[in-house]
Amino acid sequence: TCLNNTRRGLRKEACWTLSNVTAGNKAQIQEVVSTHLLQKVISLMNADEQDVRKEALWACVNLTQGGSVRQMDYLISCGMIAALCAWLERPTEGQLRQVALEGVKAILHASDSYFAAKG
C-alpha cells in the first residue's frame, strides 16, 4: 500500500487521504476500519517523519470524533492509546498535543458512555 511506500510524501498523502475519510460519517469510517489499515497508520504516528506522523495522528483522532464505540474499540485494540500517550510525551507543536488530548478525551467519553449504558 501507499502507507508502506519508501517515498515519505506518498505515505503523508495516504494518511491525509485517510484522515479525510475518517472525518466522515460512521459508514465511511467503517470502510477504513474494514481495510485493516489502522494498525499501519498508528505505527506511522510514532515511527515516521514529522509530517507523516501528523497526518497519521489526524486520521486516527478524526475517527475518535465521529466513530462508533465499536469502531473506537477496534482503534484501541490496534494500539491507539499508547500511540496517543507517546504524542503527549513528545516535544511537539502545542496544537498537535491538543489534538492527541482530544483523541484521548473522546475515547474516555465513549468508554464512559458504553459502560453507563451497560448499567
N, CA, C and O atoms as a GROMACS GRO file, in nm:
protein
  476
    1THR      N    1   0.083  -0.119   0.000
    1THR     CA    2   0.000   0.000   0.000
    1THR      C    3   0.088   0.125   0.000
    1THR      O    4   0.209   0.117   0.017
    2CYS      N    5   0.025   0.236  -0.019
    2CYS     CA    6   0.097   0.365  -0.015
    2CYS      C    7   0.154   0.391   0.123
    2CYS      O    8   0.254   0.462   0.136
    3LEU      N    9   0.093   0.334   0.225
    3LEU     CA   10   0.141   0.356   0.362
    3LEU      C   11   0.277   0.291   0.384
    3LEU      O   12   0.350   0.330   0.476
    4ASN      N   13   0.311   0.192   0.302
    4ASN     CA   14   0.439   0.123   0.314
    4ASN      C   15   0.542   0.172   0.214
    4ASN      O   16   0.655   0.122   0.214
    5ASN      N   17   0.507   0.266   0.131
    5ASN     CA   18   0.596   0.314   0.026
    5ASN      C   19   0.720   0.379   0.086
    5ASN      O   20   0.714   0.439   0.193
    6THR      N   21   0.830   0.368   0.016
    6THR     CA   22   0.955   0.427   0.065
    6THR      C   23   0.955   0.579   0.051
    6THR      O   24   1.035   0.647   0.116
    7ARG      N   25   0.868   0.632  -0.031
    7ARG     CA   26   0.861   0.778  -0.050
    7ARG      C   27   0.777   0.841   0.061
    7ARG      O   28   0.658   0.813   0.075
    8ARG      N   29   0.842   0.926   0.138
    8ARG     CA   30   0.777   0.992   0.251
    8ARG      C   31   0.653   1.068   0.208
    8ARG      O   32   0.550   1.061   0.275
    9GLY      N   33   0.660   1.140   0.099
    9GLY     CA   34   0.547   1.219   0.052
    9GLY      C   35   0.425   1.135   0.021
    9GLY      O   36   0.312   1.177   0.045
   10LEU      N   37   0.447   1.017  -0.032
   10LEU     CA   38   0.335   0.927  -0.062
   10LEU      C   39   0.271   0.875   0.067
   10LEU      O   40   0.149   0.864   0.075
   11ARG      N   41   0.353   0.843   0.167
   11ARG     CA   42   0.297   0.800   0.296
   11ARG      C   43   0.216   0.912   0.359
   11ARG      O   44   0.108   0.889   0.414
   12LYS      N   45   0.268   1.035   0.351
   12LYS     CA   46   0.198   1.151   0.407
   12LYS      C   47   0.064   1.170   0.338
   12LYS      O   48  -0.038   1.188   0.405
   13GLU      N   49   0.061   1.167   0.207
   13GLU     CA   50  -0.063   1.187   0.132
   13GLU      C   51  -0.163   1.075   0.158
   13GLU      O   52  -0.283   1.100   0.163
   14ALA      N   53  -0.114   0.953   0.176
   14ALA     CA   54  -0.204   0.841   0.207
   14ALA      C   55  -0.270   0.863   0.343
   14ALA      O   56  -0.390   0.839   0.358
   15CYS      N   57  -0.193   0.908   0.441
   15CYS     CA   58  -0.250   0.936   0.573
   15CYS      C   59  -0.347   1.053   0.566
   15CYS      O   60  -0.452   1.050   0.630
   16TRP      N   61  -0.313   1.155   0.489
   16TRP     CA   62  -0.401   1.270   0.472
   16TRP      C   63  -0.533   1.227   0.410
   16TRP      O   64  -0.640   1.271   0.454
   17THR      N   65  -0.528   1.142   0.309
   17THR     CA   66  -0.649   1.092   0.245
   17THR      C   67  -0.734   1.015   0.345
   17THR      O   68  -0.856   1.035   0.353
   18LEU      N   69  -0.670   0.927   0.422
   18LEU     CA   70  -0.744   0.852   0.524
   18LEU      C   71  -0.803   0.945   0.630
   18LEU      O   72  -0.911   0.919   0.682
   19SER      N   73  -0.733   1.054   0.662
   19SER     CA   74  -0.786   1.147   0.762
   19SER      C   75  -0.914   1.213   0.712
   19SER      O   76  -1.004   1.243   0.790
   20ASN      N   77  -0.922   1.236   0.583
   20ASN     CA   78  -1.044   1.293   0.526
   20ASN      C   79  -1.160   1.194   0.534
   20ASN      O   80  -1.273   1.233   0.560
   21VAL      N   81  -1.131   1.068   0.512
   21VAL     CA   82  -1.236   0.967   0.520
   21VAL      C   83  -1.280   0.946   0.664
   21VAL      O   84  -1.399   0.935   0.692
   22THR      N   85  -1.184   0.942   0.757
   22THR     CA   86  -1.220   0.921   0.898
   22THR      C   87  -1.288   1.043   0.958
   22THR      O   88  -1.343   1.035   1.068
   23ALA      N   89  -1.286   1.154   0.889
   23ALA     CA   90  -1.361   1.272   0.933
   23ALA      C   91  -1.506   1.265   0.885
   23ALA      O   92  -1.586   1.354   0.914
   24GLY      N   93  -1.540   1.159   0.814
   24GLY     CA   94  -1.675   1.143   0.760
   24GLY      C   95  -1.770   1.078   0.858
   24GLY      O   96  -1.753   1.084   0.979
   25ASN      N   97  -1.872   1.015   0.801
   25ASN     CA   98  -1.975   0.952   0.885
   25ASN      C   99  -1.932   0.810   0.924
   25ASN      O  100  -1.828   0.761   0.879
   26LYS      N  101  -2.012   0.746   1.006
   26LYS     CA  102  -1.978   0.613   1.058
   26LYS      C  103  -1.960   0.510   0.947
   26LYS      O  104  -1.874   0.422   0.958
   27ALA      N  105  -2.040   0.518   0.841
   27ALA     CA  106  -2.027   0.423   0.730
   27ALA      C  107  -1.893   0.443   0.658
   27ALA      O  108  -1.828   0.346   0.620
   28GLN      N  109  -1.854   0.568   0.639
   28GLN     CA  110  -1.725   0.595   0.575
   28GLN      C  111  -1.610   0.549   0.664
   28GLN      O  112  -1.511   0.492   0.617
   29ILE      N  113  -1.623   0.575   0.792
   29ILE     CA  114  -1.521   0.530   0.887
   29ILE      C  115  -1.511   0.378   0.885
   29ILE      O  116  -1.401   0.323   0.892
   30GLN      N  117  -1.625   0.311   0.876
   30GLN     CA  118  -1.624   0.165   0.874
   30GLN      C  119  -1.546   0.111   0.754
   30GLN      O  120  -1.482   0.007   0.763
   31GLU      N  121  -1.552   0.181   0.643
   31GLU     CA  122  -1.475   0.139   0.525
   31GLU      C  123  -1.326   0.139   0.556
   31GLU      O  124  -1.254   0.049   0.513
   32VAL      N  125  -1.279   0.238   0.630
   32VAL     CA  126  -1.138   0.242   0.668
   32VAL      C  127  -1.108   0.130   0.768
   32VAL      O  128  -1.006   0.062   0.756
   33VAL      N  129  -1.196   0.112   0.865
   33VAL     CA  130  -1.177   0.005   0.964
   33VAL      C  131  -1.170  -0.131   0.894
   33VAL      O  132  -1.086  -0.214   0.929
   34SER      N  133  -1.256  -0.152   0.797
   34SER     CA  134  -1.263  -0.281   0.727
   34SER      C  135  -1.138  -0.313   0.646
   34SER      O  136  -1.111  -0.429   0.617
   35THR      N  137  -1.061  -0.211   0.611
   35THR     CA  138  -0.939  -0.234   0.533
   35THR      C  139  -0.824  -0.284   0.619
   35THR      O  140  -0.724  -0.333   0.567
   36HIS      N  141  -0.837  -0.271   0.751
   36HIS     CA  142  -0.732  -0.309   0.847
   36HIS      C  143  -0.604  -0.228   0.826
   36HIS      O  144  -0.494  -0.278   0.851
   37LEU      N  145  -0.618  -0.104   0.780
   37LEU     CA  146  -0.503  -0.016   0.762
   37LEU      C  147  -0.468   0.061   0.888
   37LEU      O  148  -0.361   0.120   0.897
   38LEU      N  149  -0.557   0.062   0.985
   38LEU     CA  150  -0.535   0.147   1.102
   38LEU      C  151  -0.413   0.106   1.183
   38LEU      O  152  -0.347   0.192   1.243
   39GLN      N  153  -0.380  -0.022   1.186
   39GLN     CA  154  -0.260  -0.063   1.260
   39GLN      C  155  -0.137   0.003   1.198
   39GLN      O  156  -0.048   0.048   1.270
   40LYS      N  157  -0.131   0.007   1.066
   40LYS     CA  158  -0.017   0.070   1.000
   40LYS      C  159  -0.019   0.221   1.024
   40LYS      O  160   0.086   0.281   1.049
   41VAL      N  161  -0.136   0.282   1.017
   41VAL     CA  162  -0.146   0.427   1.040
   41VAL      C  163  -0.100   0.458   1.182
   41VAL      O  164  -0.026   0.555   1.202
   42ILE      N  165  -0.141   0.380   1.279
   42ILE     CA  166  -0.099   0.402   1.417
   42ILE      C  167   0.052   0.386   1.431
   42ILE      O  168   0.116   0.462   1.503
   43SER      N  169   0.109   0.289   1.362
   43SER     CA  170   0.254   0.273   1.370
   43SER      C  171   0.326   0.394   1.308
   43SER      O  172   0.433   0.433   1.355
   44LEU      N  173   0.267   0.453   1.205
   44LEU     CA  174   0.326   0.572   1.144
   44LEU      C  175   0.316   0.695   1.234
   44LEU      O  176   0.395   0.788   1.222
   45MET      N  177   0.219   0.694   1.325
   45MET     CA  178   0.202   0.807   1.417
   45MET      C  179   0.327   0.831   1.501
   45MET      O  180   0.352   0.944   1.543
   46ASN      N  181   0.403   0.728   1.526
   46ASN     CA  182   0.518   0.742   1.615
   46ASN      C  183   0.650   0.696   1.556
   46ASN      O  184   0.752   0.697   1.624
   47ALA      N  185   0.649   0.657   1.430
   47ALA     CA  186   0.772   0.598   1.376
   47ALA      C  187   0.816   0.658   1.244
   47ALA      O  188   0.902   0.600   1.177
   48ASP      N  189   0.761   0.769   1.204
   48ASP     CA  190   0.794   0.823   1.072
   48ASP      C  191   0.836   0.969   1.085
   48ASP      O  192   0.852   1.021   1.195
   49GLU      N  193   0.853   1.033   0.973
   49GLU     CA  194   0.887   1.174   0.970
   49GLU      C  195   0.771   1.257   1.028
   49GLU      O  196   0.657   1.212   1.029
   50GLN      N  197   0.802   1.377   1.078
   50GLN     CA  198   0.704   1.461   1.145
   50GLN      C  199   0.579   1.484   1.062
   50GLN      O  200   0.468   1.475   1.114
   51ASP      N  201   0.593   1.514   0.933
   51ASP     CA  202   0.474   1.543   0.852
   51ASP      C  203   0.386   1.420   0.832
   51ASP      O  204   0.264   1.432   0.824
   52VAL      N  205   0.447   1.303   0.825
   52VAL     CA  206   0.370   1.178   0.814
   52VAL      C  207   0.302   1.148   0.948
   52VAL      O  208   0.185   1.111   0.952
   53ARG      N  209   0.377   1.165   1.056
   53ARG     CA  210   0.320   1.141   1.190
   53ARG      C  211   0.198   1.230   1.214
   53ARG      O  212   0.097   1.185   1.268
   54LYS      N  213   0.208   1.355   1.174
   54LYS     CA  214   0.099   1.450   1.194
   54LYS      C  215  -0.028   1.404   1.120
   54LYS      O  216  -0.136   1.406   1.177
   55GLU      N  217  -0.014   1.365   0.994
   55GLU     CA  218  -0.131   1.322   0.917
   55GLU      C  219  -0.188   1.191   0.972
   55GLU      O  220  -0.310   1.172   0.971
   56ALA      N  221  -0.101   1.103   1.018
   56ALA     CA  222  -0.148   0.978   1.078
   56ALA      C  223  -0.225   1.008   1.207
   56ALA      O  224  -0.327   0.946   1.235
   57LEU      N  225  -0.174   1.103   1.286
   57LEU     CA  226  -0.244   1.144   1.408
   57LEU      C  227  -0.385   1.192   1.374
   57LEU      O  228  -0.482   1.149   1.436
   58TRP      N  229  -0.396   1.281   1.276
   58TRP     CA  230  -0.527   1.333   1.238
   58TRP      C  231  -0.619   1.222   1.189
   58TRP      O  232  -0.738   1.222   1.221
   59ALA      N  233  -0.566   1.127   1.114
   59ALA     CA  234  -0.651   1.018   1.063
   59ALA      C  235  -0.713   0.940   1.179
   59ALA      O  236  -0.831   0.905   1.174
   60CYS      N  237  -0.636   0.915   1.281
   60CYS     CA  238  -0.687   0.837   1.394
   60CYS      C  239  -0.775   0.921   1.486
   60CYS      O  240  -0.879   0.873   1.531
   61VAL      N  241  -0.737   1.042   1.512
   61VAL     CA  242  -0.817   1.126   1.602
   61VAL      C  243  -0.951   1.161   1.537
   61VAL      O  244  -1.052   1.169   1.606
   62ASN      N  245  -0.953   1.182   1.407
   62ASN     CA  246  -1.080   1.206   1.339
   62ASN      C  247  -1.177   1.092   1.363
   62ASN      O  248  -1.296   1.114   1.382
   63LEU      N  249  -1.127   0.970   1.362
   63LEU     CA  250  -1.214   0.855   1.389
   63LEU      C  251  -1.272   0.863   1.529
   63LEU      O  252  -1.389   0.828   1.550
   64THR      N  253  -1.194   0.909   1.626
   64THR     CA  254  -1.247   0.916   1.763
   64THR      C  255  -1.357   1.020   1.775
   64THR      O  256  -1.441   1.010   1.864
   65GLN      N  257  -1.358   1.117   1.687
   65GLN     CA  258  -1.459   1.223   1.694
   65GLN      C  259  -1.592   1.180   1.634
   65GLN      O  260  -1.697   1.227   1.680
   66GLY      N  261  -1.591   1.093   1.534
   66GLY     CA  262  -1.716   1.057   1.468
   66GLY      C  263  -1.745   0.909   1.461
   66GLY      O  264  -1.848   0.868   1.408
   67GLY      N  265  -1.655   0.829   1.514
   67GLY     CA  266  -1.672   0.684   1.507
   67GLY      C  267  -1.765   0.630   1.613
   67GLY      O  268  -1.791   0.694   1.715
   68SER      N  269  -1.814   0.512   1.588
   68SER     CA  270  -1.898   0.443   1.686
   68SER      C  271  -1.809   0.387   1.798
   68SER      O  272  -1.687   0.382   1.785
   69VAL      N  273  -1.871   0.346   1.904
   69VAL     CA  274  -1.797   0.285   2.014
   69VAL      C  275  -1.724   0.160   1.965
   69VAL      O  276  -1.610   0.135   2.004
   70ARG      N  277  -1.789   0.084   1.880
   70ARG     CA  278  -1.727  -0.038   1.826
   70ARG      C  279  -1.604  -0.004   1.740
   70ARG      O  280  -1.502  -0.071   1.747
   71GLN      N  281  -1.616   0.101   1.660
   71GLN     CA  282  -1.502   0.142   1.578
   71GLN      C  283  -1.388   0.191   1.664
   71GLN      O  284  -1.271   0.164   1.635
   72MET      N  285  -1.420   0.264   1.771
   72MET     CA  286  -1.315   0.309   1.862
   72MET      C  287  -1.253   0.193   1.937
   72MET      O  288  -1.133   0.193   1.966
   73ASP      N  289  -1.334   0.094   1.970
   73ASP     CA  290  -1.281  -0.024   2.036
   73ASP      C  291  -1.177  -0.092   1.946
   73ASP      O  292  -1.073  -0.137   1.994
   74TYR      N  293  -1.206  -0.098   1.818
   74TYR     CA  294  -1.109  -0.155   1.724
   74TYR      C  295  -0.981  -0.071   1.722
   74TYR      O  296  -0.871  -0.125   1.721
   75LEU      N  297  -0.998   0.059   1.720
   75LEU     CA  298  -0.883   0.150   1.719
   75LEU      C  299  -0.797   0.128   1.844
   75LEU      O  300  -0.675   0.126   1.835
   76ILE      N  301  -0.861   0.112   1.957
   76ILE     CA  302  -0.790   0.086   2.082
   76ILE      C  303  -0.714  -0.046   2.073
   76ILE      O  304  -0.600  -0.055   2.118
   77SER      N  305  -0.777  -0.148   2.017
   77SER     CA  306  -0.713  -0.278   2.005
   77SER      C  307  -0.591  -0.274   1.913
   77SER      O  308  -0.504  -0.361   1.919
   78CYS      N  309  -0.586  -0.173   1.828
   78CYS     CA  310  -0.470  -0.155   1.738
   78CYS      C  311  -0.356  -0.078   1.804
   78CYS      O  312  -0.251  -0.061   1.743
   79GLY      N  313  -0.375  -0.033   1.927
   79GLY     CA  314  -0.269   0.036   1.999
   79GLY      C  315  -0.280   0.187   2.003
   79GLY      O  316  -0.180   0.257   2.024
   80MET      N  317  -0.400   0.238   1.982
   80MET     CA  318  -0.419   0.382   1.973
   80MET      C  319  -0.385   0.457   2.102
   80MET      O  320  -0.324   0.564   2.096
   81ILE      N  321  -0.422   0.403   2.216
   81ILE     CA  322  -0.399   0.476   2.342
   81ILE      C  323  -0.250   0.496   2.367
   81ILE      O  324  -0.207   0.605   2.403
   82ALA      N  325  -0.171   0.392   2.348
   82ALA     CA  326  -0.027   0.405   2.367
   82ALA      C  327   0.032   0.505   2.267
   82ALA      O  328   0.122   0.582   2.302
   83ALA      N  329  -0.018   0.503   2.145
   83ALA     CA  330   0.032   0.596   2.043
   83ALA      C  331  -0.002   0.741   2.079
   83ALA      O  332   0.081   0.830   2.062
   84LEU      N  333  -0.122   0.763   2.129
   84LEU     CA  334  -0.160   0.898   2.172
   84LEU      C  335  -0.076   0.944   2.291
   84LEU      O  336  -0.033   1.059   2.296
   85CYS      N  337  -0.053   0.855   2.385
   85CYS     CA  338   0.028   0.890   2.502
   85CYS      C  339   0.171   0.925   2.460
   85CYS      O  340   0.233   1.014   2.518
   86ALA      N  341   0.223   0.857   2.359
   86ALA     CA  342   0.356   0.889   2.308
   86ALA      C  343   0.359   1.031   2.252
   86ALA      O  344   0.459   1.102   2.266
   87TRP      N  345   0.249   1.074   2.187
   87TRP     CA  346   0.240   1.211   2.135
   87TRP      C  347   0.243   1.311   2.250
   87TRP      O  348   0.299   1.419   2.236
   88LEU      N  349   0.184   1.276   2.362
   88LEU     CA  350   0.180   1.368   2.476
   88LEU      C  351   0.319   1.384   2.539
   88LEU      O  352   0.346   1.486   2.602
   89GLU      N  353   0.404   1.286   2.522
   89GLU     CA  354   0.539   1.292   2.577
   89GLU      C  355   0.638   1.359   2.484
   89GLU      O  356   0.746   1.401   2.527
   90ARG      N  357   0.603   1.371   2.357
   90ARG     CA  358   0.693   1.425   2.256
   90ARG      C  359   0.692   1.577   2.258
   90ARG      O  360   0.585   1.639   2.265
   91PRO      N  361   0.810   1.638   2.252
   91PRO     CA  362   0.811   1.784   2.237
   91PRO      C  363   0.761   1.815   2.095
   91PRO      O  364   0.829   1.786   1.997
   92THR      N  365   0.646   1.873   2.086
   92THR     CA  366   0.584   1.897   1.956
   92THR      C  367   0.504   2.025   1.961
   92THR      O  368   0.495   2.092   2.064
   93GLU      N  369   0.447   2.059   1.849
   93GLU     CA  370   0.362   2.177   1.842
   93GLU      C  371   0.247   2.163   1.941
   93GLU      O  372   0.190   2.055   1.958
   94GLY      N  373   0.212   2.274   2.007
   94GLY     CA  374   0.103   2.272   2.104
   94GLY      C  375  -0.028   2.224   2.044
   94GLY      O  376  -0.103   2.152   2.110
   95GLN      N  377  -0.056   2.262   1.920
   95GLN     CA  378  -0.182   2.222   1.857
   95GLN      C  379  -0.189   2.070   1.843
   95GLN      O  380  -0.294   2.011   1.866
   96LEU      N  381  -0.079   2.006   1.805
   96LEU     CA  382  -0.081   1.862   1.787
   96LEU      C  383  -0.094   1.789   1.920
   96LEU      O  384  -0.158   1.683   1.927
   97ARG      N  385  -0.036   1.843   2.024
   97ARG     CA  386  -0.055   1.785   2.157
   97ARG      C  387  -0.202   1.795   2.196
   97ARG      O  388  -0.258   1.702   2.254
   98GLN      N  389  -0.265   1.907   2.163
   98GLN     CA  390  -0.407   1.925   2.190
   98GLN      C  391  -0.491   1.827   2.110
   98GLN      O  392  -0.590   1.774   2.161
   99VAL      N  393  -0.454   1.801   1.985
   99VAL     CA  394  -0.524   1.703   1.902
   99VAL      C  395  -0.516   1.566   1.967
   99VAL      O  396  -0.617   1.495   1.974
  100ALA      N  397  -0.398   1.528   2.013
  100ALA     CA  398  -0.382   1.398   2.080
  100ALA      C  399  -0.468   1.391   2.206
  100ALA      O  400  -0.530   1.288   2.234
  101LEU      N  401  -0.471   1.501   2.283
  101LEU     CA  402  -0.555   1.504   2.403
  101LEU      C  403  -0.703   1.491   2.369
  101LEU      O  404  -0.778   1.425   2.441
  102GLU      N  405  -0.746   1.553   2.260
  102GLU     CA  406  -0.886   1.539   2.216
  102GLU      C  407  -0.917   1.394   2.182
  102GLU      O  408  -1.028   1.347   2.210
  103GLY      N  409  -0.822   1.324   2.124
  103GLY     CA  410  -0.842   1.182   2.095
  103GLY      C  411  -0.858   1.100   2.222
  103GLY      O  412  -0.947   1.015   2.230
  104VAL      N  413  -0.773   1.126   2.319
  104VAL     CA  414  -0.784   1.055   2.448
  104VAL      C  415  -0.917   1.087   2.513
  104VAL      O  416  -0.985   0.998   2.564
  105LYS      N  417  -0.955   1.213   2.512
  105LYS     CA  418  -1.082   1.256   2.573
  105LYS      C  419  -1.201   1.185   2.506
  105LYS      O  420  -1.291   1.139   2.575
  106ALA      N  421  -1.200   1.178   2.374
  106ALA     CA  422  -1.310   1.113   2.302
  106ALA      C  423  -1.318   0.964   2.334
  106ALA      O  424  -1.427   0.909   2.349
  107ILE      N  425  -1.204   0.900   2.346
  107ILE     CA  426  -1.202   0.757   2.380
  107ILE      C  427  -1.257   0.736   2.521
  107ILE      O  428  -1.338   0.646   2.544
  108LEU      N  429  -1.214   0.820   2.615
  108LEU     CA  430  -1.263   0.807   2.753
  108LEU      C  431  -1.413   0.835   2.761
  108LEU      O  432  -1.486   0.767   2.833
  109HIS      N  433  -1.459   0.935   2.688
  109HIS     CA  434  -1.601   0.967   2.686
  109HIS      C  435  -1.682   0.851   2.628
  109HIS      O  436  -1.787   0.816   2.682
  110ALA      N  437  -1.634   0.793   2.520
  110ALA     CA  438  -1.706   0.680   2.457
  110ALA      C  439  -1.709   0.560   2.550
  110ALA      O  440  -1.811   0.491   2.560
  111SER      N  441  -1.599   0.534   2.619
  111SER     CA  442  -1.599   0.420   2.710
  111SER      C  443  -1.690   0.446   2.830
  111SER      O  444  -1.755   0.353   2.878
  112ASP      N  445  -1.694   0.570   2.878
  112ASP     CA  446  -1.784   0.605   2.987
  112ASP      C  447  -1.929   0.586   2.945
  112ASP      O  448  -2.009   0.530   3.020
  113SER      N  449  -1.962   0.631   2.826
  113SER     CA  450  -2.099   0.615   2.774
  113SER      C  451  -2.134   0.468   2.756
  113SER      O  452  -2.246   0.426   2.787
  114TYR      N  453  -2.039   0.391   2.708
  114TYR     CA  454  -2.061   0.249   2.686
  114TYR      C  455  -2.093   0.178   2.817
  114TYR      O  456  -2.189   0.102   2.825
  115PHE      N  457  -2.012   0.203   2.920
  115PHE     CA  458  -2.033   0.136   3.047
  115PHE      C  459  -2.156   0.189   3.121
  115PHE      O  460  -2.219   0.114   3.196
  116ALA      N  461  -2.190   0.316   3.102
  116ALA     CA  462  -2.310   0.370   3.163
  116ALA      C  463  -2.435   0.304   3.102
  116ALA      O  464  -2.532   0.277   3.172
  117ALA      N  465  -2.431   0.277   2.973
  117ALA     CA  466  -2.545   0.213   2.906
  117ALA      C  467  -2.559   0.066   2.950
  117ALA      O  468  -2.669   0.011   2.952
  118LYS      N  469  -2.446   0.004   2.984
  118LYS     CA  470  -2.448  -0.136   3.029
  118LYS      C  471  -2.505  -0.148   3.170
  118LYS      O  472  -2.546  -0.256   3.212
  119GLY      N  473  -2.505  -0.036   3.242
  119GLY     CA  474  -2.560  -0.040   3.377
  119GLY      C  475  -2.456  -0.057   3.476
  119GLY      O  476  -2.485  -0.063   3.596
   0.00000   0.00000   0.00000
